[in-house]
Amino acid sequence: MSAISKEYKRVTVKSLVEMKANKEKIAMLTAYDYTMAKIVDHSGIDVILVGDSASNVMAGHETTLPITLDQMIYHASSVIRGVERALVVVDLPFGSYQGNSRVALEASIRIMKESGAHAVKMEGGSEIQESVTRILSAGIPVMAHLGLTPQSIYKFGTYTVRAKEKEEAEKLKQDAKLLQELGCFALVLEKVPAKLAEEVAKNLSIPVIGIGAGGGVDGQVLVTHDMLGMTHEFSPRFLRRYLDLFDAMNQAFSKYIEDVKKGDFPSKEEQY
């Protein structure tokens, strides 16, 4: 933590830049519904990401590709109603911004107007430059995302670490600089070597938030359901589980079933 730590009543894109300047780490988690968002926001989290990971976590899809713009707006509007302090960033889903900047702008406007979110996030570098520029021209803040980009999983064919080779690392550094110059307010780096991520963070004035990108960046993001141990089949090296809710919830459900079957629930005190 920095010696300078400011208490923000409402976190904004400007707040994140100030945090980086003050060397205060940024904490970011996901949420997809009102109840979880309310709890996460109450904890004092800086940023809540309404991620397209909802496609996996909430809908059970193998990849993030199937989730639609309408579904992302539904999740985002649910989250917004539970948040008082955190900055809420919403992923633009696959197909809503690649290759057509007008479609990208329309999708971003819908997210902002219909959900009340504060910013959008999109994957890619120079190949989405036109879309980034057009969205920013409408006054919509953009968080960028480089490294492992799950929406491109069928292009890469694997979820392994990205930018280990020199050529890909150089492109990532160039893309990061470009995205900052275009006006993105922050950058997520996913599953890249820690040394590379630290170099990128040091060379940018905007905050760099990592997931599987080491500790040399300006903040960290995890999927809430993963760090709470609600999911148990997903165990990448970068994931730290702070609770084991999978087992705890199963124990609670089993006890409830047992009490119902035995007639112990409801008790006399639990009846009208």
Residue pairs with C-beta under 8 A, 6 or more apart in sequence:
1 24
1 25
2 22
2 23
2 24
4 22
4 23
4 24
5 22
5 24
6 15
6 18
6 22
6 24
8 15
8 46
8 85
9 85
10 84
10 85
11 46
11 47
11 85
11 86
11 87
12 87
12 118
13 87
13 118
13 119
13 141
13 185
13 186
15 46
15 87
16 26
16 46
16 47
16 87
16 185
16 186
16 207
16 219
17 185
17 205
17 206
17 207
19 25
19 26
19 46
19 207
19 218
19 219
20 26
20 205
20 206
20 207
20 218
25 218
25 219
25 220
26 46
26 47
26 207
26 209
26 218
26 219
26 220
27 45
27 46
27 47
27 219
27 220
28 45
28 46
28 47
28 48
28 49
28 209
28 219
28 220
28 221
28 222
29 40
29 45
29 47
29 48
29 49
29 221
29 222
29 223
29 224
29 227
30 48
30 49
30 50
30 51
30 53
30 57
30 221
30 222
30 223
30 224
30 225
31 37
31 40
31 48
31 49
31 50
31 79
31 82
31 224
32 50
32 51
32 54
32 57
32 58
32 75
32 78
32 79
33 58
33 75
33 78
33 79
33 82
34 78
34 79
34 81
34 82
35 82
36 82
36 224
37 48
37 78
37 79
37 80
37 81
37 82
37 83
38 82
38 83
40 48
40 86
40 224
41 48
41 82
41 83
41 84
41 85
41 86
44 85
45 86
46 86
46 87
46 219
47 86
47 87
47 88
47 89
47 209
47 219
47 221
48 79
48 83
48 86
48 87
48 88
48 89
49 89
49 90
49 91
49 121
49 221
50 72
50 75
50 76
50 79
50 88
50 89
50 90
50 91
50 115
50 117
51 64
51 91
51 223
52 64
52 67
52 72
52 91
52 93
52 94
52 150
52 151
53 64
53 91
53 150
53 223
54 67
54 71
54 72
54 75
55 61
55 63
55 64
55 65
55 66
55 67
55 93
56 62
56 63
56 64
57 223
57 225
57 231
58 75
59 66
59 67
59 71
61 67
63 150
63 153
63 154
64 91
64 93
64 94
64 150
64 151
64 153
65 94
65 151
65 153
65 154
67 93
67 94
68 93
69 92
69 93
69 96
69 107
69 110
69 111
71 93
72 90
72 91
72 92
72 93
72 111
73 110
73 111
73 114
73 115
76 88
76 90
76 111
76 115
76 116
76 117
77 114
77 115
77 116
79 88
79 115
79 117
80 88
80 115
80 116
80 117
87 118
87 119
88 117
88 118
88 119
89 117
89 118
89 119
89 120
89 121
89 143
90 111
90 115
90 117
90 119
90 120
90 121
91 120
91 121
91 122
92 104
92 107
92 108
92 111
92 120
92 121
92 122
93 107
93 151
94 151
96 103
96 104
96 107
97 103
97 104
97 107
97 108
97 122
97 128
97 131
97 135
98 104
98 124
98 127
98 128
98 131
100 131
101 130
101 131
101 133
101 134
101 135
102 134
104 122
104 128
104 131
104 134
104 135
105 131
105 134
105 135
105 138
108 120
108 135
108 138
108 140
109 138
109 140
111 117
111 120
112 120
112 140
118 141
119 140
119 141
119 142
119 143
119 185
120 135
120 140
120 141
120 142
120 143
121 142
121 143
121 144
121 145
121 188
122 128
122 131
122 132
122 135
122 142
122 143
122 144
122 145
123 145
123 146
123 149
123 150
123 151
123 152
124 145
124 146
124 149
124 152
124 175
125 144
125 146
125 171
125 172
125 174
125 175
125 176
125 178
125 179
126 174
126 175
126 178
129 178
129 182
132 142
132 144
132 179
132 182
132 183
132 184
133 182
133 183
135 142
136 142
136 182
136 183
136 184
141 185
142 183
142 184
142 185
143 184
143 185
143 186
143 187
143 188
144 176
144 179
144 184
144 186
144 187
144 188
145 187
145 188
145 190
146 172
146 175
146 176
146 179
146 187
146 188
146 189
146 190
146 192
147 162
147 163
147 172
147 188
147 189
147 190
147 191
147 192
147 197
147 213
148 156
148 159
148 160
148 161
148 162
148 190
148 191
148 192
148 212
149 190
150 159
150 190
153 159
156 162
159 191
160 191
161 191
161 192
161 193
161 212
162 168
162 172
162 190
162 191
162 192
163 169
163 171
163 172
163 192
163 193
163 196
164 193
169 193
169 196
172 189
172 192
172 196
172 200
173 196
173 199
173 200
173 203
176 187
176 189
176 200
176 203
176 204
176 208
177 203
177 204
179 187
180 187
180 204
180 205
180 206
184 206
185 206
186 206
186 207
186 208
186 209
187 200
187 204
187 206
187 207
187 208
187 209
188 208
188 209
188 210
188 211
188 221
189 197
189 200
189 208
189 209
189 210
189 211
189 213
189 217
190 210
190 211
190 212
190 213
191 211
191 212
191 213
191 236
191 238
192 212
192 213
193 214
194 213
194 214
194 215
194 216
195 214
195 216
197 208
197 210
197 213
197 214
197 216
197 217
198 214
198 216
198 217
200 208
200 217
201 207
201 208
201 216
201 217
201 218
202 216
207 218
207 219
208 217
208 218
208 219
209 217
209 218
209 219
209 220
209 221
210 217
210 219
210 220
210 221
211 220
211 221
211 222
211 238
212 236
212 237
212 238
213 238
222 239
222 240
223 231
225 231
226 234
226 239
226 241
227 239
227 240
227 241
227 242
227 243
228 241
228 242
228 243
228 245
229 241
229 242
229 243
229 244
229 245
229 246
229 247
230 245
230 246
230 249
231 246
232 246
256 265
258 264
259 265
